[in-house]
Amino acid sequence: MNWFSFIPATSFMPVPATKESGDVDNLYIFLLVSGLISFIILIGGMVIFIFKYRRKTEDQKSAYITHNTLAEFLWSFIPFVIMMVIFAWGWNVFHDLRKVGVKGDVEVHVTARQWAWTFKYANGIEVNSPTGDKLEPNIPESTLLKPEIVVVPVGKTIRFILTSDDVLHSFYVPAFRNKMDAVPGRRTTFTFTPIEKGDFTVFCTEYCGTKHSNMMATIRVVDSEQFTAWQAAEIGKKAGAADAGPAQRGEALFKGSLGCSGCHSLDGSRIVGPSFKGLYGNKRDFADGSSVVADDAYIKQSILVPTAKVVAGFPPAMSSFQGRIKEDEIKDIIEFIKTLK
Amino acid sequence: MAHDQHNYLNHQKGIWSWLTTLDHKRIGIMYFIAIMSFFFLGGVFALLVRAELFTPGKTLFSADVYNRMMTYHGAIMVFMVIVPGIPAIFGNFVLPIMIGAKDVAFPRLNLMSWYMLMIGAAITGSTLFMQNVDTGWTFYTPYSSIKTGMGVIPMVLGVFIIGFSSILTGLNFIVTTHKLRAPGMTMTRIPLMVWALYSTAILQVLATPVLAITLLLLIAEKTLGVGIFDPQLGGDPVLFQHFFWFYSHPAVYIMILPAMGVVSELVATFSRKTIFGYTAIAYSSLAIAGVSFLVWGHHMFVSGQSEFAGVLFSFITMLVGVPTAIKLFNWIATMYKGSIRLDSPMLFAIGFMFLFTIGGLTGVYLASTGIDIHFHDTYFVVAHFHYVMVGGTLMALMGALIYWFPKVTGKLYNDTIGRISWVFIFSGFNVTFFPQFILGNMGMPRRYYDYLPTFTELNQMSTFGSWLIGTGFLVGFFGVIFALLKGKEAGMNPFGGKTLEWTIPSPPPHENFDKTPVLTGGPYEYR
């Protein structure tokens, strides 16, 4: 609630869900109201003059006025003062949003890459978003993938430490009125204190290539107890996954932390890269005219040096997983691919 | 065209005489033809981009094709249409005449500028057929340097050459304004259009080299693997943004200052009144040019630059608002107690003020750090800069076209066609871009190929508006053809202008003035 909440100025914005976002909305309402008044004065004045001083006869004379020092001083000084107010207010809100140096109650390392987010909690829980499933199955040509859910507790200070594996991305949550770029080779922070429970959408706002519009995640804000329960369940799931067979582990990697499903389908359809359906043991034709039967060595090379052999008809868009994948994980992936007949 | 009369159009004959001409007026016309062709191409891309966004999911094209169209729309419109637009076309045509000169200071350099634009445009355009580029017009690293195809190199090389065209034109205008003014024409008697072009020229000469160097560094990184912007090679990706916006923010004023010059002329002529606060308008152009060099960081509030840098850039950006507001107040004060005629050029000037006011006020939102964080890189920004650059610059361009058309060709542009064109363009702009402010409020990021279903209706409205704008410009183009074929003889001064170009025949003679004019007063003496 704010002091002029009767004005539905922010009615198009999502519900403000953090402690900071209400202050942003107050500033926004001030800007909207003062901007509207300025617009009415300027354009209203112009319209009145157009009608009042319309040329009625061809020899109609106009007044000879070259300047007016008082008027000119006032219309320079008053906007200056208003803009200084907006600047100072904006600074204040900005400082509150940035929370430079503030330690979070919950800290999560967020890594962006084309075209997914990885959230790593201190206790090893890892969430990868989006998932491989379609978000809008009813829209036949929709390319959006279902966002995975990242859980945080309400009322605590949450600090996301952002970086990127490849190009620039930007972490944006409209309901939090906050945004920060994920820059390769750099760490930036996105700190917020959620006050509303619910699901809030994360978008990528820095253009990052083909599937820029697909990089979504959902932040679910819950009670502390629910958060603890969620963490326990995730840790249990992880332990269970370790006991699974290599093909299941490979499938989890494919859909999860490695984010292969963003570019490669399992059903033969074309996304960005070639489908994995029927890959193992079959012939691959490459852009340079050569071909090879897909075996362990070929798949391993494609993961580590994707540009070495580029499948005909596809762009050399994949980046190397060198340093991001372990030897065992490559084996698991290969086992998984073998199951895709 | 008046055949009995000797003028610059019939001074020499044949296509070769045009391609080798040193006459600033002919070069202006050559720029017009070239830039309008680019504008058509950029406009087609705009319509395709909007068509794709008509429904969520794939409507017509794949994501890759969409990203390329969005890139070409931006790059063509910015580098080949709006930046060179008014200065190269109308600046070339009217600047020497307005100050009583026979030509620009360096006619050969002027012709060379045109050829550089052509060569640059050809190289950039050739990527469409070889290696499409999908980086967006900003070419942000490291996407442009490591993640996308080699087409970026010819694209950027073309832009580099176009930049030189811009620098040479600016240099020419600065020297012309300083050295070739007619006797009695002091700096405080030059028309405001000339002041605007002069301020623009300073920006072109000082800012464009930074873009040129940046683009060369990008090419060096992409071909030689020099680590400047790519963190994998030890470079800094944000450095590119600093360099890029150090040019591209002043470039926004390269786009808008000439438009402001046009509006100053139109408001004075069609209000038949001395411009209010001549000195304030003139010096505010210089002030905008000066301050615009210090505000680039407001594009980077969320880039990871320090909070202090953000605050400093926010403060300086607020200062640009003041001279901009002064101009608007002065134009409106000029209309006070005037004798106003709403011919189509004046309608475009009023349209400019309307759209530019919305663009300017929303610019204050984006300059304020606290609220920019929410709107940064959303459709709010798309709406804002289209209101400023497109609503502003293209409105002024249409106004300038109809206003100086009789001077250029000797034929009147049909006012009814001009008004119909205005209705479509003006309403189309608002239908297209106003919903985008709301989309920004809702949080729809820019450069999105696909979007959530909640954004559908507003996107459809926006696409519908784009058709109105397209129709408006087609009507405007039809008006040009119609005027050339069937236009009435214009005479020397159809609108009652007071600046020097209205004291010579239409079309002007080869060397503009038979007798060098001598000035005894200011440019807008309606007594």
Interface residues (C-beta under 8 A of the other chain):
Chain A: T10 F12 M13 P14 D23 V24 L27 Y28 L31 G35 S38 F39 L42 I43 G45 M46 F49 I50 Y53 R54 R55 Q60 K61 S62 A63 Y64 I65 T66 H67 N68 A71 E72 W75 S76 P79 F80 M83 M84 I86 F87 W89 G90 W91 N92 V93 F94 H95 D96 L97 R98 V100 Q114 E136 I139 P140 E141 S142 T143 L144 D166 V167 L168 S170 Y172 P174 A175 R177 N178 K179 M180 D181 V183 P184 G185 R186 T188 T201 F203 C204 T205 E206 Y207 C208 G209 T210 K211 H212 S213 N214 P315 A317 S319
Chain B: T55 P56 G57 K58 T59 A63 D64 N67 D134 T135 G136 Y140 P142 Y143 I146 K147 T148 G149 P231 Q232 D236 P237 V238 S271 R272 K273 T274 F276 G277 Y278 T279 A280 F301 V302 S303 G304 E307 G310 V311 S314 F315 M318 L319 G321 V322 A325 I326 L328 F329 I332 A333 M335 Y336 K337 G338 S339 I340 R341 L342 I350 M353 F354 T357 I358 L361 T362 V364 Y365 A367 S368 T369 G370 I371 D372 I373 H374 H376 D377 T378 I438 N441 M442 G443 P445 R446 R447 Y448 Y449 D450 Y451 L452 P453 Y526 R527
